[in-house]
Amino acid sequence: MPFNPNTIKLLREREGLSQYSLATLINVTPQSVLNYEKGRTKPNTEVIDRIYQVAYGKGHKDLEFYKTPKRNKK
């Protein structure tokens, strides 16, 4: 299932976090956060889990971390 890069930016903006602050919370570099948000790279499952924990710990249960695959219409 494809990762949704918009989720990281939305979480950051809702919490008023800089890329540096979020990077510190999830134990990655600020450059990694930028690359995730731009869709240049995809975080591994361990990092996705840490992002998920931050989001849900702060009450953002509505965030979708994966895009729903599009179904072909027949």
PDB file of N, H, CA, C and O in Angstrom:
ATOM      1  N   MET A   1       0.843  -1.170   0.000  1.00  0.00           N
ATOM      2  CA  MET A   1       0.000   0.000   0.000  1.00  0.00           C
ATOM      3  C   MET A   1       0.896   1.244   0.000  1.00  0.00           C
ATOM      4  O   MET A   1       1.825   1.321   0.805  1.00  0.00           O
ATOM      5  N   PRO A   2       0.646   2.201  -0.866  1.00  0.00           N
ATOM      6  CA  PRO A   2       1.504   3.389  -0.959  1.00  0.00           C
ATOM      7  C   PRO A   2       1.374   4.302   0.263  1.00  0.00           C
ATOM      8  O   PRO A   2       0.279   4.524   0.779  1.00  0.00           O
ATOM      9  N   PHE A   3       2.497   4.815   0.704  1.00  0.00           N
ATOM     10  H   PHE A   3       3.387   4.635   0.285  1.00  0.00           H
ATOM     11  CA  PHE A   3       2.540   5.742   1.836  1.00  0.00           C
ATOM     12  C   PHE A   3       2.001   7.100   1.411  1.00  0.00           C
ATOM     13  O   PHE A   3       2.214   7.529   0.276  1.00  0.00           O
ATOM     14  N   ASN A   4       1.306   7.776   2.314  1.00  0.00           N
ATOM     15  H   ASN A   4       1.132   7.428   3.236  1.00  0.00           H
ATOM     16  CA  ASN A   4       0.732   9.091   2.041  1.00  0.00           C
ATOM     17  C   ASN A   4       1.645  10.174   2.632  1.00  0.00           C
ATOM     18  O   ASN A   4       1.589  10.412   3.839  1.00  0.00           O
ATOM     19  N   PRO A   5       2.481  10.836   1.822  1.00  0.00           N
ATOM     20  CA  PRO A   5       3.419  11.832   2.347  1.00  0.00           C
ATOM     21  C   PRO A   5       2.738  13.068   2.934  1.00  0.00           C
ATOM     22  O   PRO A   5       3.329  13.755   3.768  1.00  0.00           O
ATOM     23  N   ASN A   6       1.520  13.359   2.518  1.00  0.00           N
ATOM     24  H   ASN A   6       1.040  12.802   1.841  1.00  0.00           H
ATOM     25  CA  ASN A   6       0.813  14.537   3.042  1.00  0.00           C
ATOM     26  C   ASN A   6       0.492  14.408   4.525  1.00  0.00           C
ATOM     27  O   ASN A   6       0.324  15.414   5.214  1.00  0.00           O
ATOM     28  N   THR A   7       0.405  13.191   5.013  1.00  0.00           N
ATOM     29  H   THR A   7       0.541  12.374   4.453  1.00  0.00           H
ATOM     30  CA  THR A   7       0.063  12.964   6.413  1.00  0.00           C
ATOM     31  C   THR A   7       1.104  13.542   7.353  1.00  0.00           C
ATOM     32  O   THR A   7       0.754  14.122   8.381  1.00  0.00           O
ATOM     33  N   ILE A   8       2.371  13.396   7.019  1.00  0.00           N
ATOM     34  H   ILE A   8       2.655  12.926   6.184  1.00  0.00           H
ATOM     35  CA  ILE A   8       3.434  13.898   7.889  1.00  0.00           C
ATOM     36  C   ILE A   8       3.361  15.420   7.983  1.00  0.00           C
ATOM     37  O   ILE A   8       3.459  15.986   9.072  1.00  0.00           O
ATOM     38  N   LYS A   9       3.191  16.066   6.857  1.00  0.00           N
ATOM     39  H   LYS A   9       3.111  15.606   5.972  1.00  0.00           H
ATOM     40  CA  LYS A   9       3.110  17.524   6.852  1.00  0.00           C
ATOM     41  C   LYS A   9       1.871  17.995   7.612  1.00  0.00           C
ATOM     42  O   LYS A   9       1.939  18.965   8.367  1.00  0.00           O
ATOM     43  N   LEU A  10       0.753  17.323   7.420  1.00  0.00           N
ATOM     44  H   LEU A  10       0.697  16.535   6.807  1.00  0.00           H
ATOM     45  CA  LEU A  10      -0.480  17.690   8.112  1.00  0.00           C
ATOM     46  C   LEU A  10      -0.304  17.549   9.626  1.00  0.00           C
ATOM     47  O   LEU A  10      -0.716  18.431  10.380  1.00  0.00           O
ATOM     48  N   LEU A  11       0.296  16.460  10.071  1.00  0.00           N
ATOM     49  H   LEU A  11       0.631  15.743   9.458  1.00  0.00           H
ATOM     50  CA  LEU A  11       0.556  16.270  11.496  1.00  0.00           C
ATOM     51  C   LEU A  11       1.446  17.391  12.025  1.00  0.00           C
ATOM     52  O   LEU A  11       1.168  17.970  13.076  1.00  0.00           O
ATOM     53  N   ARG A  12       2.504  17.689  11.300  1.00  0.00           N
ATOM     54  H   ARG A  12       2.729  17.219  10.446  1.00  0.00           H
ATOM     55  CA  ARG A  12       3.436  18.745  11.712  1.00  0.00           C
ATOM     56  C   ARG A  12       2.734  20.078  11.851  1.00  0.00           C
ATOM     57  O   ARG A  12       2.909  20.785  12.843  1.00  0.00           O
ATOM     58  N   GLU A  13       1.932  20.418  10.845  1.00  0.00           N
ATOM     59  H   GLU A  13       1.789  19.843  10.039  1.00  0.00           H
ATOM     60  CA  GLU A  13       1.235  21.706  10.851  1.00  0.00           C
ATOM     61  C   GLU A  13       0.206  21.781  11.971  1.00  0.00           C
ATOM     62  O   GLU A  13       0.083  22.818  12.622  1.00  0.00           O
ATOM     63  N   ARG A  14      -0.524  20.720  12.204  1.00  0.00           N
ATOM     64  H   ARG A  14      -0.425  19.877  11.675  1.00  0.00           H
ATOM     65  CA  ARG A  14      -1.521  20.707  13.272  1.00  0.00           C
ATOM     66  C   ARG A  14      -0.879  20.925  14.633  1.00  0.00           C
ATOM     67  O   ARG A  14      -1.447  21.598  15.494  1.00  0.00           O
ATOM     68  N   GLU A  15       0.296  20.361  14.824  1.00  0.00           N
ATOM     69  H   GLU A  15       0.757  19.814  14.125  1.00  0.00           H
ATOM     70  CA  GLU A  15       0.983  20.455  16.110  1.00  0.00           C
ATOM     71  C   GLU A  15       1.906  21.672  16.200  1.00  0.00           C
ATOM     72  O   GLU A  15       2.466  21.945  17.261  1.00  0.00           O
ATOM     73  N   GLY A  16       2.069  22.404  15.092  1.00  0.00           N
ATOM     74  H   GLY A  16       1.615  22.182  14.229  1.00  0.00           H
ATOM     75  CA  GLY A  16       2.948  23.565  15.091  1.00  0.00           C
ATOM     76  C   GLY A  16       4.412  23.180  15.241  1.00  0.00           C
ATOM     77  O   GLY A  16       5.205  23.918  15.825  1.00  0.00           O
ATOM     78  N   LEU A  17       4.761  22.006  14.703  1.00  0.00           N
ATOM     79  H   LEU A  17       4.117  21.406  14.228  1.00  0.00           H
ATOM     80  CA  LEU A  17       6.132  21.506  14.799  1.00  0.00           C
ATOM     81  C   LEU A  17       6.939  21.882  13.564  1.00  0.00           C
ATOM     82  O   LEU A  17       6.406  21.923  12.455  1.00  0.00           O
ATOM     83  N   SER A  18       8.208  22.152  13.759  1.00  0.00           N
ATOM     84  H   SER A  18       8.640  22.118  14.660  1.00  0.00           H
ATOM     85  CA  SER A  18       9.119  22.317  12.629  1.00  0.00           C
ATOM     86  C   SER A  18       9.534  20.926  12.157  1.00  0.00           C
ATOM     87  O   SER A  18       9.302  19.932  12.846  1.00  0.00           O
ATOM     88  N   GLN A  19      10.139  20.867  10.996  1.00  0.00           N
ATOM     89  H   GLN A  19      10.327  21.675  10.437  1.00  0.00           H
ATOM     90  CA  GLN A  19      10.666  19.582  10.523  1.00  0.00           C
ATOM     91  C   GLN A  19      11.715  19.064  11.496  1.00  0.00           C
ATOM     92  O   GLN A  19      11.805  17.860  11.737  1.00  0.00           O
ATOM     93  N   TYR A  20      12.500  19.963  12.048  1.00  0.00           N
ATOM     94  H   TYR A  20      12.428  20.941  11.852  1.00  0.00           H
ATOM     95  CA  TYR A  20      13.520  19.575  13.019  1.00  0.00           C
ATOM     96  C   TYR A  20      12.884  18.957  14.269  1.00  0.00           C
ATOM     97  O   TYR A  20      13.345  17.927  14.761  1.00  0.00           O
ATOM     98  N   SER A  21      11.825  19.591  14.778  1.00  0.00           N
ATOM     99  H   SER A  21      11.450  20.428  14.379  1.00  0.00           H
ATOM    100  CA  SER A  21      11.164  19.098  15.990  1.00  0.00           C
ATOM    101  C   SER A  21      10.550  17.719  15.771  1.00  0.00           C
ATOM    102  O   SER A  21      10.684  16.830  16.612  1.00  0.00           O
ATOM    103  N   LEU A  22       9.874  17.548  14.632  1.00  0.00           N
ATOM    104  H   LEU A  22       9.765  18.270  13.948  1.00  0.00           H
ATOM    105  CA  LEU A  22       9.289  16.243  14.342  1.00  0.00           C
ATOM    106  C   LEU A  22      10.391  15.204  14.161  1.00  0.00           C
ATOM    107  O   LEU A  22      10.274  14.076  14.640  1.00  0.00           O
ATOM    108  N   ALA A  23      11.451  15.585  13.474  1.00  0.00           N
ATOM    109  H   ALA A  23      11.547  16.501  13.084  1.00  0.00           H
ATOM    110  CA  ALA A  23      12.570  14.664  13.267  1.00  0.00           C
ATOM    111  C   ALA A  23      13.125  14.179  14.601  1.00  0.00           C
ATOM    112  O   ALA A  23      13.458  13.004  14.754  1.00  0.00           O
ATOM    113  N   THR A  24      13.222  15.089  15.562  1.00  0.00           N
ATOM    114  H   THR A  24      12.951  16.044  15.438  1.00  0.00           H
ATOM    115  CA  THR A  24      13.710  14.719  16.893  1.00  0.00           C
ATOM    116  C   THR A  24      12.759  13.735  17.565  1.00  0.00           C
ATOM    117  O   THR A  24      13.203  12.775  18.195  1.00  0.00           O
ATOM    118  N   LEU A  25      11.452  13.967  17.436  1.00  0.00           N
ATOM    119  H   LEU A  25      11.091  14.747  16.925  1.00  0.00           H
ATOM    120  CA  LEU A  25      10.465  13.080  18.055  1.00  0.00           C
ATOM    121  C   LEU A  25      10.490  11.672  17.477  1.00  0.00           C
ATOM    122  O   LEU A  25      10.264  10.698  18.194  1.00  0.00           O
ATOM    123  N   ILE A  26      10.766  11.564  16.173  1.00  0.00           N
ATOM    124  H   ILE A  26      10.949  12.356  15.590  1.00  0.00           H
ATOM    125  CA  ILE A  26      10.725  10.242  15.529  1.00  0.00           C
ATOM    126  C   ILE A  26      12.119   9.683  15.249  1.00  0.00           C
ATOM    127  O   ILE A  26      12.267   8.644  14.604  1.00  0.00           O
ATOM    128  N   ASN A  27      13.131  10.385  15.741  1.00  0.00           N
ATOM    129  H   ASN A  27      13.010  11.228  16.264  1.00  0.00           H
ATOM    130  CA  ASN A  27      14.516   9.911  15.673  1.00  0.00           C
ATOM    131  C   ASN A  27      15.042   9.722  14.245  1.00  0.00           C
ATOM    132  O   ASN A  27      15.628   8.692  13.913  1.00  0.00           O
ATOM    133  N   VAL A  28      14.816  10.743  13.413  1.00  0.00           N
ATOM    134  H   VAL A  28      14.339  11.579  13.683  1.00  0.00           H
ATOM    135  CA  VAL A  28      15.388  10.785  12.064  1.00  0.00           C
ATOM    136  C   VAL A  28      15.966  12.179  11.854  1.00  0.00           C
ATOM    137  O   VAL A  28      15.840  13.034  12.731  1.00  0.00           O
ATOM    138  N   THR A  29      16.592  12.421  10.721  1.00  0.00           N
ATOM    139  H   THR A  29      16.694  11.727  10.008  1.00  0.00           H
ATOM    140  CA  THR A  29      17.137  13.738  10.426  1.00  0.00           C
ATOM    141  C   THR A  29      16.040  14.654   9.860  1.00  0.00           C
ATOM    142  O   THR A  29      15.066  14.172   9.280  1.00  0.00           O
ATOM    143  N   PRO A  30      16.199  15.967  10.030  1.00  0.00           N
ATOM    144  CA  PRO A  30      15.242  16.892   9.410  1.00  0.00           C
ATOM    145  C   PRO A  30      15.167  16.717   7.887  1.00  0.00           C
ATOM    146  O   PRO A  30      14.105  16.894   7.291  1.00  0.00           O
ATOM    147  N   GLN A  31      16.287  16.374   7.268  1.00  0.00           N
ATOM    148  H   GLN A  31      17.150  16.231   7.752  1.00  0.00           H
ATOM    149  CA  GLN A  31      16.301  16.126   5.819  1.00  0.00           C
ATOM    150  C   GLN A  31      15.401  14.939   5.463  1.00  0.00           C
ATOM    151  O   GLN A  31      14.736  14.945   4.427  1.00  0.00           O
ATOM    152  N   SER A  32      15.388  13.936   6.320  1.00  0.00           N
ATOM    153  H   SER A  32      15.929  13.931   7.162  1.00  0.00           H
ATOM    154  CA  SER A  32      14.511  12.777   6.089  1.00  0.00           C
ATOM    155  C   SER A  32      13.053  13.202   6.126  1.00  0.00           C
ATOM    156  O   SER A  32      12.265  12.790   5.275  1.00  0.00           O
ATOM    157  N   VAL A  33      12.686  14.025   7.108  1.00  0.00           N
ATOM    158  H   VAL A  33      13.326  14.359   7.799  1.00  0.00           H
ATOM    159  CA  VAL A  33      11.302  14.504   7.202  1.00  0.00           C
ATOM    160  C   VAL A  33      10.939  15.269   5.934  1.00  0.00           C
ATOM    161  O   VAL A  33       9.856  15.070   5.382  1.00  0.00           O
ATOM    162  N   LEU A  34      11.828  16.138   5.467  1.00  0.00           N
ATOM    163  H   LEU A  34      12.708  16.300   5.915  1.00  0.00           H
ATOM    164  CA  LEU A  34      11.584  16.878   4.226  1.00  0.00           C
ATOM    165  C   LEU A  34      11.364  15.908   3.060  1.00  0.00           C
ATOM    166  O   LEU A  34      10.428  16.074   2.278  1.00  0.00           O
ATOM    167  N   ASN A  35      12.219  14.912   2.950  1.00  0.00           N
ATOM    168  H   ASN A  35      12.980  14.778   3.585  1.00  0.00           H
ATOM    169  CA  ASN A  35      12.089  13.946   1.856  1.00  0.00           C
ATOM    170  C   ASN A  35      10.799  13.133   1.951  1.00  0.00           C
ATOM    171  O   ASN A  35      10.189  12.824   0.927  1.00  0.00           O
ATOM    172  N   TYR A  36      10.383  12.786   3.157  1.00  0.00           N
ATOM    173  H   TYR A  36      10.879  13.037   3.989  1.00  0.00           H
ATOM    174  CA  TYR A  36       9.108  12.071   3.324  1.00  0.00           C
ATOM    175  C   TYR A  36       7.951  12.957   2.883  1.00  0.00           C
ATOM    176  O   TYR A  36       7.056  12.507   2.167  1.00  0.00           O
ATOM    177  N   GLU A  37       7.970  14.213   3.308  1.00  0.00           N
ATOM    178  H   GLU A  37       8.697  14.579   3.890  1.00  0.00           H
ATOM    179  CA  GLU A  37       6.878  15.139   2.973  1.00  0.00           C
ATOM    180  C   GLU A  37       6.799  15.401   1.478  1.00  0.00           C
ATOM    181  O   GLU A  37       5.706  15.554   0.932  1.00  0.00           O
ATOM    182  N   LYS A  38       7.933  15.455   0.819  1.00  0.00           N
ATOM    183  H   LYS A  38       8.820  15.331   1.262  1.00  0.00           H
ATOM    184  CA  LYS A  38       7.954  15.710  -0.626  1.00  0.00           C
ATOM    185  C   LYS A  38       7.697  14.444  -1.435  1.00  0.00           C
ATOM    186  O   LYS A  38       7.540  14.511  -2.654  1.00  0.00           O
ATOM    187  N   GLY A  39       7.652  13.294  -0.769  1.00  0.00           N
ATOM    188  H   GLY A  39       7.779  13.240   0.221  1.00  0.00           H
ATOM    189  CA  GLY A  39       7.440  12.032  -1.470  1.00  0.00           C
ATOM    190  C   GLY A  39       8.679  11.527  -2.178  1.00  0.00           C
ATOM    191  O   GLY A  39       8.593  10.638  -3.025  1.00  0.00           O
ATOM    192  N   ARG A  40       9.836  12.086  -1.840  1.00  0.00           N
ATOM    193  H   ARG A  40       9.906  12.809  -1.152  1.00  0.00           H
ATOM    194  CA  ARG A  40      11.098  11.661  -2.472  1.00  0.00           C
ATOM    195  C   ARG A  40      11.542  10.308  -1.962  1.00  0.00           C
ATOM    196  O   ARG A  40      12.086   9.492  -2.706  1.00  0.00           O
ATOM    197  N   THR A  41      11.301  10.081  -0.675  1.00  0.00           N
ATOM    198  H   THR A  41      10.860  10.744  -0.071  1.00  0.00           H
ATOM    199  CA  THR A  41      11.621   8.787  -0.068  1.00  0.00           C
ATOM    200  C   THR A  41      10.454   8.366   0.801  1.00  0.00           C
ATOM    201  O   THR A  41       9.634   9.187   1.212  1.00  0.00           O
ATOM    202  N   LYS A  42      10.394   7.080   1.069  1.00  0.00           N
ATOM    203  H   LYS A  42      11.060   6.414   0.735  1.00  0.00           H
ATOM    204  CA  LYS A  42       9.336   6.513   1.899  1.00  0.00           C
ATOM    205  C   LYS A  42       9.968   6.035   3.197  1.00  0.00           C
ATOM    206  O   LYS A  42      10.982   5.338   3.168  1.00  0.00           O
ATOM    207  N   PRO A  43       9.381   6.400   4.344  1.00  0.00           N
ATOM    208  CA  PRO A  43       9.935   5.920   5.603  1.00  0.00           C
ATOM    209  C   PRO A  43       9.754   4.413   5.738  1.00  0.00           C
ATOM    210  O   PRO A  43       8.785   3.845   5.236  1.00  0.00           O
ATOM    211  N   ASN A  44      10.700   3.775   6.424  1.00  0.00           N
ATOM    212  H   ASN A  44      11.487   4.236   6.833  1.00  0.00           H
ATOM    213  CA  ASN A  44      10.544   2.340   6.644  1.00  0.00           C
ATOM    214  C   ASN A  44       9.449   2.109   7.686  1.00  0.00           C
ATOM    215  O   ASN A  44       8.951   3.061   8.288  1.00  0.00           O
ATOM    216  N   THR A  45       9.082   0.870   7.894  1.00  0.00           N
ATOM    217  H   THR A  45       9.486   0.097   7.405  1.00  0.00           H
ATOM    218  CA  THR A  45       7.958   0.565   8.783  1.00  0.00           C
ATOM    219  C   THR A  45       8.223   0.991  10.223  1.00  0.00           C
ATOM    220  O   THR A  45       7.288   1.366  10.931  1.00  0.00           O
ATOM    221  N   GLU A  46       9.455   0.943  10.663  1.00  0.00           N
ATOM    222  H   GLU A  46      10.214   0.638  10.088  1.00  0.00           H
ATOM    223  CA  GLU A  46       9.788   1.381  12.019  1.00  0.00           C
ATOM    224  C   GLU A  46       9.527   2.878  12.188  1.00  0.00           C
ATOM    225  O   GLU A  46       8.980   3.305  13.205  1.00  0.00           O
ATOM    226  N   VAL A  47       9.918   3.671  11.193  1.00  0.00           N
ATOM    227  H   VAL A  47      10.363   3.324  10.367  1.00  0.00           H
ATOM    228  CA  VAL A  47       9.697   5.119  11.251  1.00  0.00           C
ATOM    229  C   VAL A  47       8.202   5.426  11.134  1.00  0.00           C
ATOM    230  O   VAL A  47       7.695   6.300  11.837  1.00  0.00           O
ATOM    231  N   ILE A  48       7.504   4.726  10.266  1.00  0.00           N
ATOM    232  H   ILE A  48       7.916   4.016   9.695  1.00  0.00           H
ATOM    233  CA  ILE A  48       6.056   4.926  10.139  1.00  0.00           C
ATOM    234  C   ILE A  48       5.384   4.645  11.483  1.00  0.00           C
ATOM    235  O   ILE A  48       4.468   5.365  11.883  1.00  0.00           O
ATOM    236  N   ASP A  49       5.829   3.614  12.171  1.00  0.00           N
ATOM    237  H   ASP A  49       6.573   3.030  11.847  1.00  0.00           H
ATOM    238  CA  ASP A  49       5.269   3.292  13.476  1.00  0.00           C
ATOM    239  C   ASP A  49       5.513   4.422  14.471  1.00  0.00           C
ATOM    240  O   ASP A  49       4.626   4.749  15.261  1.00  0.00           O
ATOM    241  N   ARG A  50       6.686   5.016  14.445  1.00  0.00           N
ATOM    242  H   ARG A  50       7.406   4.750  13.804  1.00  0.00           H
ATOM    243  CA  ARG A  50       6.985   6.136  15.357  1.00  0.00           C
ATOM    244  C   ARG A  50       6.128   7.354  15.022  1.00  0.00           C
ATOM    245  O   ARG A  50       5.653   8.038  15.928  1.00  0.00           O
ATOM    246  N   ILE A  51       5.925   7.634  13.740  1.00  0.00           N
ATOM    247  H   ILE A  51       6.311   7.078  13.003  1.00  0.00           H
ATOM    248  CA  ILE A  51       5.060   8.747  13.330  1.00  0.00           C
ATOM    249  C   ILE A  51       3.632   8.480  13.802  1.00  0.00           C
ATOM    250  O   ILE A  51       2.960   9.368  14.327  1.00  0.00           O
ATOM    251  N   TYR A  52       3.191   7.260  13.608  1.00  0.00           N
ATOM    252  H   TYR A  52       3.737   6.539  13.182  1.00  0.00           H
ATOM    253  CA  TYR A  52       1.855   6.837  14.031  1.00  0.00           C
ATOM    254  C   TYR A  52       1.692   7.049  15.536  1.00  0.00           C
ATOM    255  O   TYR A  52       0.666   7.566  15.978  1.00  0.00           O
ATOM    256  N   GLN A  53       2.682   6.659  16.317  1.00  0.00           N
ATOM    257  H   GLN A  53       3.516   6.239  15.957  1.00  0.00           H
ATOM    258  CA  GLN A  53       2.628   6.809  17.770  1.00  0.00           C
ATOM    259  C   GLN A  53       2.537   8.286  18.176  1.00  0.00           C
ATOM    260  O   GLN A  53       1.790   8.638  19.088  1.00  0.00           O
ATOM    261  N   VAL A  54       3.294   9.137  17.498  1.00  0.00           N
ATOM    262  H   VAL A  54       3.901   8.851  16.757  1.00  0.00           H
ATOM    263  CA  VAL A  54       3.229  10.578  17.785  1.00  0.00           C
ATOM    264  C   VAL A  54       1.839  11.105  17.454  1.00  0.00           C
ATOM    265  O   VAL A  54       1.236  11.817  18.256  1.00  0.00           O
ATOM    266  N   ALA A  55       1.333  10.759  16.282  1.00  0.00           N
ATOM    267  H   ALA A  55       1.823  10.180  15.630  1.00  0.00           H
ATOM    268  CA  ALA A  55       0.028  11.257  15.842  1.00  0.00           C
ATOM    269  C   ALA A  55      -1.084  10.810  16.785  1.00  0.00           C
ATOM    270  O   ALA A  55      -1.898  11.625  17.222  1.00  0.00           O
ATOM    271  N   TYR A  56      -1.118   9.542  17.091  1.00  0.00           N
ATOM    272  H   TYR A  56      -0.457   8.881  16.736  1.00  0.00           H
ATOM    273  CA  TYR A  56      -2.192   9.027  17.929  1.00  0.00           C
ATOM    274  C   TYR A  56      -2.030   9.459  19.379  1.00  0.00           C
ATOM    275  O   TYR A  56      -3.025   9.645  20.080  1.00  0.00           O
ATOM    276  N   GLY A  57      -0.811   9.619  19.833  1.00  0.00           N
ATOM    277  H   GLY A  57      -0.003   9.469  19.264  1.00  0.00           H
ATOM    278  CA  GLY A  57      -0.563  10.113  21.176  1.00  0.00           C
ATOM    279  C   GLY A  57      -1.049  11.543  21.355  1.00  0.00           C
ATOM    280  O   GLY A  57      -1.378  11.957  22.466  1.00  0.00           O
ATOM    281  N   LYS A  58      -1.095  12.290  20.271  1.00  0.00           N
ATOM    282  H   LYS A  58      -0.828  11.954  19.368  1.00  0.00           H
ATOM    283  CA  LYS A  58      -1.551  13.677  20.315  1.00  0.00           C
ATOM    284  C   LYS A  58      -3.009  13.808  19.887  1.00  0.00           C
ATOM    285  O   LYS A  58      -3.515  14.920  19.734  1.00  0.00           O
ATOM    286  N   GLY A  59      -3.687  12.669  19.692  1.00  0.00           N
ATOM    287  H   GLY A  59      -3.276  11.766  19.816  1.00  0.00           H
ATOM    288  CA  GLY A  59      -5.116  12.683  19.400  1.00  0.00           C
ATOM    289  C   GLY A  59      -5.508  12.804  17.944  1.00  0.00           C
ATOM    290  O   GLY A  59      -6.669  13.086  17.648  1.00  0.00           O
ATOM    291  N   HIS A  60      -4.583  12.602  17.030  1.00  0.00           N
ATOM    292  H   HIS A  60      -3.640  12.373  17.271  1.00  0.00           H
ATOM    293  CA  HIS A  60      -4.886  12.730  15.594  1.00  0.00           C
ATOM    294  C   HIS A  60      -5.253  11.370  15.008  1.00  0.00           C
ATOM    295  O   HIS A  60      -4.528  10.820  14.179  1.00  0.00           O
ATOM    296  N   LYS A  61      -6.386  10.842  15.450  1.00  0.00           N
ATOM    297  H   LYS A  61      -6.975  11.290  16.123  1.00  0.00           H
ATOM    298  CA  LYS A  61      -6.795   9.505  15.020  1.00  0.00           C
ATOM    299  C   LYS A  61      -7.391   9.489  13.608  1.00  0.00           C
ATOM    300  O   LYS A  61      -7.641   8.420  13.051  1.00  0.00           O
ATOM    301  N   ASP A  62      -7.616  10.659  13.038  1.00  0.00           N
ATOM    302  H   ASP A  62      -7.414  11.527  13.490  1.00  0.00           H
ATOM    303  CA  ASP A  62      -8.205  10.750  11.710  1.00  0.00           C
ATOM    304  C   ASP A  62      -7.169  10.704  10.583  1.00  0.00           C
ATOM    305  O   ASP A  62      -7.544  10.613   9.414  1.00  0.00           O
ATOM    306  N   LEU A  63      -5.884  10.764  10.910  1.00  0.00           N
ATOM    307  H   LEU A  63      -5.580  10.838  11.860  1.00  0.00           H
ATOM    308  CA  LEU A  63      -4.858  10.804   9.872  1.00  0.00           C
ATOM    309  C   LEU A  63      -4.702   9.446   9.191  1.00  0.00           C
ATOM    310  O   LEU A  63      -4.678   8.406   9.848  1.00  0.00           O
ATOM    311  N   GLU A  64      -4.598   9.476   7.877  1.00  0.00           N
ATOM    312  H   GLU A  64      -4.618  10.321   7.343  1.00  0.00           H
ATOM    313  CA  GLU A  64      -4.416   8.254   7.098  1.00  0.00           C
ATOM    314  C   GLU A  64      -2.972   8.194   6.628  1.00  0.00           C
ATOM    315  O   GLU A  64      -2.496   9.084   5.922  1.00  0.00           O
ATOM    316  N   PHE A  65      -2.287   7.141   7.026  1.00  0.00           N
ATOM    317  H   PHE A  65      -2.674   6.418   7.599  1.00  0.00           H
ATOM    318  CA  PHE A  65      -0.876   7.021   6.691  1.00  0.00           C
ATOM    319  C   PHE A  65      -0.641   6.344   5.349  1.00  0.00           C
ATOM    320  O   PHE A  65       0.461   6.406   4.805  1.00  0.00           O
ATOM    321  N   TYR A  66      -1.659   5.708   4.821  1.00  0.00           N
ATOM    322  H   TYR A  66      -2.555   5.658   5.263  1.00  0.00           H
ATOM    323  CA  TYR A  66      -1.530   5.036   3.537  1.00  0.00           C
ATOM    324  C   TYR A  66      -2.639   5.494   2.616  1.00  0.00           C
ATOM    325  O   TYR A  66      -3.764   5.743   3.050  1.00  0.00           O
ATOM    326  N   LYS A  67      -2.312   5.603   1.345  1.00  0.00           N
ATOM    327  H   LYS A  67      -1.398   5.401   0.993  1.00  0.00           H
ATOM    328  CA  LYS A  67      -3.318   5.950   0.348  1.00  0.00           C
ATOM    329  C   LYS A  67      -4.081   4.678  -0.009  1.00  0.00           C
ATOM    330  O   LYS A  67      -3.495   3.602  -0.128  1.00  0.00           O
ATOM    331  N   THR A  68      -5.371   4.811  -0.175  1.00  0.00           N
ATOM    332  H   THR A  68      -5.848   5.685  -0.078  1.00  0.00           H
ATOM    333  CA  THR A  68      -6.170   3.687  -0.623  1.00  0.00           C
ATOM    334  C   THR A  68      -5.918   3.491  -2.109  1.00  0.00           C
ATOM    335  O   THR A  68      -6.046   4.432  -2.892  1.00  0.00           O
ATOM    336  N   PRO A  69      -5.558   2.260  -2.504  1.00  0.00           N
ATOM    337  CA  PRO A  69      -5.310   2.035  -3.931  1.00  0.00           C
ATOM    338  C   PRO A  69      -6.558   2.293  -4.749  1.00  0.00           C
ATOM    339  O   PRO A  69      -7.670   1.980  -4.325  1.00  0.00           O
ATOM    340  N   LYS A  70      -6.365   2.865  -5.925  1.00  0.00           N
ATOM    341  H   LYS A  70      -5.461   3.119  -6.270  1.00  0.00           H
ATOM    342  CA  LYS A  70      -7.478   3.128  -6.822  1.00  0.00           C
ATOM    343  C   LYS A  70      -7.876   1.818  -7.491  1.00  0.00           C
ATOM    344  O   LYS A  70      -7.025   1.035  -7.913  1.00  0.00           O
ATOM    345  N   ARG A  71      -9.144   1.602  -7.579  1.00  0.00           N
ATOM    346  H   ARG A  71      -9.835   2.238  -7.236  1.00  0.00           H
ATOM    347  CA  ARG A  71      -9.669   0.393  -8.231  1.00  0.00           C
ATOM    348  C   ARG A  71      -9.987   0.726  -9.679  1.00  0.00           C
ATOM    349  O   ARG A  71     -10.508   1.798  -9.984  1.00  0.00           O
ATOM    350  N   ASN A  72      -9.671  -0.193 -10.554  1.00  0.00           N
ATOM    351  H   ASN A  72      -9.248  -1.064 -10.307  1.00  0.00           H
ATOM    352  CA  ASN A  72     -10.001  -0.018 -11.969  1.00  0.00           C
ATOM    353  C   ASN A  72     -11.484  -0.247 -12.175  1.00  0.00           C
ATOM    354  O   ASN A  72     -12.039  -1.250 -11.727  1.00  0.00           O
ATOM    355  N   LYS A  73     -12.118   0.689 -12.856  1.00  0.00           N
ATOM    356  H   LYS A  73     -11.666   1.504 -13.220  1.00  0.00           H
ATOM    357  CA  LYS A  73     -13.542   0.540 -13.171  1.00  0.00           C
ATOM    358  C   LYS A  73     -13.657  -0.316 -14.416  1.00  0.00           C
ATOM    359  O   LYS A  73     -12.910  -0.150 -15.381  1.00  0.00           O
ATOM    360  N   LYS A  74     -14.599  -1.225 -14.373  1.00  0.00           N
ATOM    361  H   LYS A  74     -15.205  -1.360 -13.589  1.00  0.00           H
ATOM    362  CA  LYS A  74     -14.814  -2.103 -15.535  1.00  0.00           C
ATOM    363  C   LYS A  74     -16.166  -1.902 -16.117  1.00  0.00           C
ATOM    364  O   LYS A  74     -16.519  -2.555 -17.099  1.00  0.00           O
TER     365      LYS A  74
END
